[in-house]
Amino acid sequence: MNKKFLLALLLSGSVLLSCVDNSHKDTEANAKVEAEQSKENTNTFVETFGDLQILRYEVPGWEELSLKEQKLVYYLAEAGMHGRDIIWDQNYRHNLAIRHALENIYTNFDGDKSTEDWKNFEVYLKRVWFSNGIHHHYSASKIKPDFNQEYLNELLESTNTELDQAIVEVIFNDEDSKRTNLSKDADIVLHSAVNYYGEDVTEAEAIAFYDAIKTDAKRPFEKGLNSKLVKENGKLVEKVWKSGGMYGEAIDKVIEWLEKAIEVAENQEQVDALELLIEYYKTGDLETWDKYAIAWLKAEGNIDWHNGFIEVYNDPKGHKGAYESVVQIKDFDMSSKMDVLSKEAQWFEDNSPLQEEHKKESVTGVSYKTVVVASEAGDSSPSTPIGVNLPNNNWIRQEHGSKSVSLGNIIDAYSHAGGSERIKEFAYSDEEAELSIKYGEIADNLHTALHEVVGHASGQINEGVGTPRETLRSYASTIEEGRADLFGLYYLYDSKLQELGLVDDWEKVGKAAYNDYIRNGLMTQLVRIDLGDDIEEAHMRNRQWVSKWAYENGKEDNVIEKVVEDGKTYFVIRDYDKLRELFGQLLRETQRMTSEGDYQAAKNLVEDYGVTVDQDIHKEVLERNSKFKSAPYSGFVNPYIEPITDDEGEITGFELVQPKDFAEQMLEYAKRYSNLPIEN
């Protein structure tokens, strides 16, 4: 999927920072505008806590679906939700025990709820819910409670809640401090808290284990995608996530609802795909997963989905897939408008700055649609991508194509939640701010489309070279996201977009896109990490190494100028044409790294430009941002899809019900979808 560009994705990070990171230069004006927005966005906005805001999304077009199509959405949504516990356990081995304990305290505590400690407990629980565990959903650092261990023990005792004291201590100490540790000085497997490897498995052992697994060189399956690697009697073995295996209790529930979905599928192609997905869940066979992916590509209809162990960002070695599910409805109007990019994908490939031997002769089956999300679960919820491109296996993409979708109603909800004044704080001039305010949304949408449709679909790996996760290893994800970003950036400043009817003024849209990207990559995204921290998350890294490389390599020609006025730093683009050339050069080089499997070059690029943060600028950004109230991260509650039944229990219709608040939904999900024991 290559999402969360995120976020997501796929430039979820970009969209969030251009929509959410928009406020005012003075506190009084900021408060006034936010008050006005809160009135306008009652249906979208739910609540804010910590560094997070919770939003709602609508499901336009639901009423136009037939009852059979609504049933298909419902069954697929239930299948996704029943795997919810899996992502919690994947993220950290103690997460389910901690969640159960915190939820029991929350629902049973009858003491004083007016104290700061209790309020801080509520915020901590909500942050844990949002992140599907005790590590921050984006930075991967352990979330620090603003109450002490003694208070938690008092709550445990007063509510008769059991939680091992060793686990209680982990909440407050420095043990397992990073869910995914990508530091070049760490054993990134041994020192990552993510529950994809046994506690005593080292990076060297993981590399040796997966290197020893032989696959078809031309059509390799995704080694280790659906298993935990552990030691048993001193020998490395995989605990496969399947029916009858690890996570079997939840997977059996997923299968049960997928079988119901087959009964109301729109066509035989959907039936074929769902049957293969069920077979994969029953057997754990990764070649079956590839067969499913190919069948899923053929399964067109008004309803679509993705479900499985998919994205590998949280695995420091890039093997293990996080559980996720998204169920979606086709947006016919927007999809027809964006279909033009799919049809022109070969033109973009042929005219790109890639070396000729790294270009695809035929870009196969690229499709791009705008969809309406109806339900999200696992790694896609509450924090959601805005764009999705699947499948991830490169040989399938090359031979059979891929599906790229933009999550239209999610993007729409984001746009209704933001303001515009934070742009004015970090933009150098009124002209720059006005470009972003007027053209930023279309620029973001186009970047998402270009990133997904032509970016991820572009380029080819040289014959005999392994997959990026094998060759580029821990740098594979950030290089791939940066490569796709660069492909989009290169074409965002191109008159071809206007020729295709996608924009009215390609130059202004391109300038807005370049301004926003550089401002974000070098400054505003830093609001997402604590002062003193390096950048760990793959997408944040790629935005910084793309921006910083362009800045450093354009100094001689003053392509991007660092300007300090009144104690405030700005990065001002002085030559958009030369910046486009720099983006093209870096795109060419990142494709070469990928095509040739050049690990050292990838490592040097990321470590030199993408990891270390300028602490003076970081401190300044945090200070300038502190006056704004809007949170740097957003996520969503899902509408409940509630069946209406007749006297015989037959479903006659559905009602979409929006939850009142975040806690209500999280507790309801705990009742409906807790399918795993606290230890797995």
N, C-alpha and C positions, 0 to 999 in steps of 0.2 A: 504494500500500500504506500509505503514511504510517506507517512502522514505527518500531521501536526506541524505542518509547515505553515504542522501542527501547524499542530498543532496542523495544517496542516495540512490540513494537513495535520495546494498543500501548504502554503505559507501561513499556517495558522498563527505562527509567531508574528509574522508581518501584519496580518489583519488585526490581531489583538492589539498590537502596539499602535496601529494607525487608527483603530476605532476606540479601544479602551484607554489607551494612553493619550487621550486628548482632553485637556482641561484648560484652566485659565491662569493668567499671569498674576493676578492678585486674588487673595483668599476671599474677599468679599464678593467679587464677580463670580468666582468659582462656585461659591455656596449658592448664589442666586440662580445660576444656570442649572446647577445640579438639582435644585429644588424644582425648577420648571421641567427638567427632564424626567424627574421621578413621577410627576403628574402624568406626563405624556406616555411613559413607558410602564404603567402599572401592570399591564398584561405580560410584559417581558421580564421585568425585574422582580426577583424574589427576595434576596437579602445579600448583605455583605458581611464578611467576617475575616479576620486575619488579612492576608493578601489576596483574598478571593471574593468574587461576586458570583452569585447563582442567578441564572436566567431561565426563562421558559422559551420553548419554541412551539409555534403553531404547526398544524399539519394541513395546509391548504390542499384541496382536491379530495379529501377523504370521503366526502359525501357523494362524489361522482363515481366512486368505485362500486362495483357490484358486490353483493353479499359474499359471493365466493371469493372475490379478490380481498375483501376485508378479512375474511377468515384466514386466508393465506398470510396476510400481514400479521394477524394475531398469533397464529401458530408459530411463525418464524420468530416473532418477538418473544414468545414464551420460551422457545428453544434457547434463544440467546440469554435470557435472564436466568435460566436454570443453571447456566455455567458460571454465574457471577462469583461464587466462592473461589473458583479456580484462580482468578487473577490476584485475589488477596493472598492466597498461599504461595503463588509464584513470586510475588513481590517480596515476601519475607516469611520465614518459617513460623514465626510467632504471631503473625498478623491476625489469624482467625481467633486465637485465644484472647488476644488483646481486644479485638472488636467485640467479641461476645461479652467480655468483662465490662468494657466501657458502656455498652448498650444496656446491660443489666443494671449498672449503677444509674444510668440516665433515666430509666423507666421506673426504678424502685426507690430512689432516694427521696425521703420525705423530710429532710432537714432544712436548714436555712439556705434558700436559693438566692438570697440578695447579696451574698458576699462576693468579693472580687475573685476568691478562689473558685467558687462554683461557676461564675461567669467565664473564668479562664478555662475551667474544665469543659464547659459546653463548646467553647471555641476550639479547643484541642480536639474534641471528639469530631466536630464538623470537619476540621482539617484532615483528620485521619480518614473519615468517610470519603472526602473529596479525592484523596490520593490513593484510595484502595490500599491503605496501609500506613505505617508510621514514618515512611520516607516521603519527602516532598515529591509531588507528581512530576515536577519539571527539573528541579535542581538535583534530585535524588539524595539530598542530605536528610538526615533524621530530623523530624519535626521536634522542636524543643517545647515542652509544656511550660506555661507561665504559672505553674503551681509546683509545690515540692512533693517529694516522695512520701513524706509523712501524711500529707493531706490525701493523697491517693489511697494510702493504706487505711485511713479513717473511713473513706468512702466504701472501700471494699468490705470493711468490717461491718459498717452500719447497714449495708444492703445484702449481707451474707453472700458476697460474690467471691468466687475462688479464682485466684490467679497466682501462679507460682512466683515466689519472691525473686527468683533469678530473672524472670521475665519483667517483673516490676522494675528491677534495677536497670535492665537494658533500656527501658523507656527514658531513664534519666542520665545514664552514664555515656561514655564515649564508645562503647562496644557497638559493632555493626553500624558505624556512623554513616556509611554511604551504601545506598542500594546497589548502585553500579559505580565502581571505582575505576576510572580510566587513566589515572595518573601514570605517567611513564616510569615512575619510580616504584610502583606497586606491583605485587603479583595480582593482576586484575581479576583473577578468578578467586583466589584465596581471600582477598581483601574486599570482595563485594558481598553484600548481605543478601542479594537476590537469591531466591531459592531454586536455582537451576542446577546447582552443583552441591555435592556433599560438603560439609564444613571443612573436610581435610583434603579436598581435591585441589591441586595446584594448576596453574596455567600450563606449565610444561606437560603435565599429565593429560590435561584436556586436549592440548594440541596433538600429542602423540596418539591419543585414542582416536580422534577423528581423522587424522592423517592416515591411519591404518585401515580405515573403511574405504573400500574401493567402489567407485561408481562409474557408470558409463561416462566417458570424457565429454561426449557431445550432448548427452541428456542426463546430467547428474541430478539425483534427488537431493533435497535439502537435508543434509546430514544433521542429526540431533535435534530436529525442529520440534519434536513432540515428546521429549523425555527429560528426565533429571539424571545426571551422571553422578553416580555414587560409588563408594567402595564397599564391597561385601567380601569379608574374609581376605582383605588385602587386594582384591581384584576389582578393577573398574567395570561397572555394569550400568546399563540404562534402565531406569524405571519408566516404562512407557506410559504416556497419558492415553488411556483407552478404556473401553468397557472391560471390567474385570482386572484392570491394572490401576495405576495411580490415577486418582481423581475419578475412578470408575462410577462412584455413586452419583456424581453430578453429570457425568457424560451419559449415563443411562437415561437420566431425565431429559437431557438435550435430544437424545435419539428418539425418545417417546414423542416429543413435540414435532420433530422433523418428520416422523412417520405420519402424523396428522396432516402436516403440510403437503405431503405427497398426494393425499386424497383430494386436495383442492388446487393443485398446481394448474397453471394456465395452459401448459402444453407439455408434450412428451420430452422436450429438451430439458425443461425444469425437473421433470420426474427423473430423468437419467442422472442429472447432476445431484439431486438430493439423495438418490439411492447410493451413489458413489460416496457422498459425504458420510452417510450412515455406515457404509462398509468401512470407510477409513476410521471412523470413531470406534467401530467394533474390533478392528484388527490392528490399528496403529501403523499400518503399512504405508510408508512414505511414497512408494510408487503409486499406490492408490490415490494418495493426496494429489499427485501430479495429474492422474487421470481425471480426478474430480475437477481440478482447475481448468483443464481443457474443456470438459463438458460444461462447466459453469460459464465459460466464455461464449459458448453457443446458446446458452439459455436466456434468450431475450424475452421480455414481457413487460407489462406495466409495473410489475413488482420485481424487485431484485434484493439481493442480500449478500453479505459476506459473513462467514462464521467459521471459526477455527483458531488454531495457534498460528499467528500470522507475523506480526512485526517483531523484529529481533533486536530493537534498540536497547532494551534493558539487559540483554545478555552481553557481558563484556567481550565475549568471543564471537558474538553475532550468529549463534546457531539456534538458540531456543526461542520459540515463538510465543508471544503473549496471547492469552485467550481474549478474543473480542468478537463482537457481533454488531452489525448495523443492518437494519431493515429499512428499505427505501421504496418510494413511489416515483415513477417517472414524471418529471415536469416537462410536458410536451412542448410548450412555447419556448422556454429558454434552451432546451436541448436542441431544437431546430436551429436556433441562432448560433449556437456554439459548434454545431456540426461542421461548420466551414473549416475549423482548425483541423479536425480529423481528416477531412478530404485533402487538405494542403500539407499534411505531415511530411510527405516525400519532398516537397519543395523546400521546407525548412531544413530537412536533413541535407539535401543536395547543396544548399547555399550556406551552410554553416561553416565556421572556420576550422572544423576538425580536419585532421590529416585524412587524405583520400582513403588510405587503407583502413581507417577507423570508422568510416561512414558505412551505414547499411545501404546495400543496393536496393533493398525493398523494405520499407517500413510497413509491417504486416498488421492489418486488423486493428489499428488504433481507433478507439471510439471515445467520444467525450459527450457526457450528458450532464445536465443539471437535474438533480433529484430532490425529492422532499423526504427528509428523514422521518420515520414513524416510530423508531425505537432504537436505542443504543444500549450496549452492555459491555461488561469486561473492561478492557483497556481503552475503549472508546467512550467511557462514561465514568464520572460526570464530565471530565475533560475530553473534548471531542475534536477530531480533525475537521477541516472545512473542505478538504479534497482527498480523494482516494484513487490510487492507481494499483490495480492487481491483475494477475498474480505477480509474486515477487521473483519466482524462479526465472532466471534470464533466458534459458533455452526455450521455455514456453512462450515468453514474450516475443522472442525472435521468430519462432516458427508459427505461433498461433495468435499473436497479438495480445492486447490487454484491454481492460475496461478502465476508463478514467471518468470519474464523476465529481461534480462540484455539489456540495451539500447546501442547496440554495436557501432553505429555510433557516439553517444554522447561521449562514452568512447574514441573512436578513435580520435575525435576532441580534447578532453582534452589532449590526449597523444601527439598530434602534436603541442600543444600550450606551452608545458613546456620545461624546461631545466633540469639540474641535480645538479647545484652547491649549491643550498640552502641546499640540503641534506648534502653536505660536510661541511657546516657551523655548522650544529647541530649534525651531527654524531660524535661519539667520536674518531673513528679510520678510517684509510683508508679501512680496511677490512669491517667495518660496512657499510661505504658509498658504497663500491663496491657491497656488497650484495644487498643493496636497489636499486642501479642503474640497476643491472643485473636481479634481481628477483622481484623487487617491483611491477611491473605491473601485472605479473601473480599472485603474492600474493594478490594484491588488487582485481583482477577479481575473484579469488577463494573465497576470503572472502565475496565478494558480493554474490556469488552463494551459499555458505554455509549459510550465514546469511539469505538469502531469502528462499532457498529451505528447509533446515532442521532446521534452527534457528526459524523462525516464525511459521513453521509447527509443531514444537516439543512441547511436554508437554501437560498436560491436567489439567483443573481446577477441584478441588474436588466437588463432588456432593453437591448441595445446596449453594455453594459459588457463589456470584454474579460475573459479569464481572469485569475486572481490572479497568475500568473507574468508576465503582461503589465502588469497595473496595479500590483500591490504589489511586483513585481520581487524584489530580494534579500530582502525581508521576507516573501514569500509563504509559505514553508515554516513559519517559526516562528509566523506568525499563524494558519495553518491548524491546526497542532498545538495551539496554545493555545486556539483556538476549540473544537476537539473535546474537549480537556481540560475546558474550562469547562462544556460541555454535560453531560459526565459528572459533574462536581463538583456542578452544580446539582441533579441528580436523585439523587445519592448520599445526600443528606439529605432524603429524601422518603418518606412512609409508603407510597407506591405500590409500592415494592420489596417491602415485606412483604405488601401486598395481593396481589401477583402470586406470592407464595410463594418469592421469591428469597432472603429473609433471615428470620431469626427475630426480630431486634431491629433495626429500621431505624435507630433513633436512635443506638445504640452503634456500629453499622457506619459510619454517616455521620460520627460524631465521630472515629472512628479514621481514616477516610479524610481528613478535613480536617486533623487533627493531623499525619498523615504527610506530606501534600502541602505544608503550610506549612513544616514542619520541613525537609523536603527542599529545597524551592525557595529558602528563605532561608539554609540552612546546610549540610546534610550533603552535597548534591551537589557542594559546593566541593572535596571530596576528589579530584575528578576532574581538577582543573586545578592548574597550578603557581602558587605565590604570586606575585602581581604581574600575572598574566594577566587580560585581559578574557575574557568568555564569548563563544565563537564558535559552538558547536554549536547547531543550531536548537532541539532539544528542551530543552537546558539553558536556553537563553535564554527559551523560553516558560514553563518552570516558574518562573524567577525573575521575569519580568515579571507573570505572573499573581499570584504570592505577594506581591511587593513592592507592586504596585498596590493589592491588597486591604489590605495593612498600612498603607500611606500614606493611603489614602482612608477607612480606618476609625478613624484616630487620634482624631478628635473624639469618637467614641462608645466608644473603648477596645475595639474589636472584637478586635484582636490586640495584646497588650501585650508589649513587650520588657522582659524581666526579667534582671537581672544579680545572681547570688548566688555568693559564694565565687570571684569572678573568672570565672564561667562564664555565658555568655549563653544565654537561652532565649526562644523566641517562643511565648507562651501565648494560646490562643484563649479569650476571655472571653465571647463571644456568638456561638454557632453560627448562630442564626437570622439575625442581621444579616450574618454572613459569607456565608451563602447568598444574601442579597439583593445583596451586593456582587458575588459571582460572577455572578448574573443580570444585573446592570447591565453588567459587563464583557463578558459573552457577547453581550448585545444590541449593544454598541458594536463588538466585533470582527466580528460578522456584518454590521453596517452598513458597516464598512470594506471587507469582502469584497464585499458586494452592490453597493456604489457605486464600488468601485475607488479608495478614498481613500488614496493613497500617503503623503501627508504625515502623516496621522493614524497610519498603521501605523508609519512611521519614528519618529515622536515617541514612541509607546508603547514600542517595542522599545529605542530608544536611551536613553530616560529611565529605564526600569525594568529592562531585560533584559540589558544589556551590562556595565556597570561593576560591579565587585565591591567591597564594603566590605572594605578590606584588613585592618583590625583583626579583624573577624569571621573572615575567611579564615584569617589566621594562627592564631587561636584554634582554629578547627575542625581545622586540620592538626595542631596540637599535641595536642588532645584525642583525635584519631583515631590518632595515631602509635603508641599502645600496643597497638592491635589488629593481629593478624597477617593476617586475611582480606583479600584484595585487593579494590579497588573495582570491578574489571571482571571479568566472566566470559565464557567462550566454550566451544565444544564441539568435540570430535572426533566424526566420523561413524562409525557402525558400517559395516564393509565388508559389502556384499551379494555374497557369493561364490556363483556358480552351480555346481551339481553336474551333471555330464554323464555320459551313457552312452557306450558304445564308439563310437557313431556321431556323438558330439559334440552330441547333443540334450540340452537342459536338462531335467533330471528333478526338480530341486528347488533350494533355496538354503540357505546357511548364513549367519547373521548373526554376524560376528566383530568383537569390540571391539578396537581398537588398544591396544598395550601402553603407548605414550606418544605425546606430541604430535609429537616429532621423527620418529618412525617413520612416522606418517601423512603428514607434510609431504613427506618424502623419497619415499614411495611415490607420492604424488600427482604429484611432479615427474617420476617415471618414466612414469606412466600417461598423464598429461594435459598434457604440455608440447607444445602444438600451434602456438605462435607463435614467430617469430624474436625476438631480443632487441631489435630496432629495428623499429617499425611505422609 
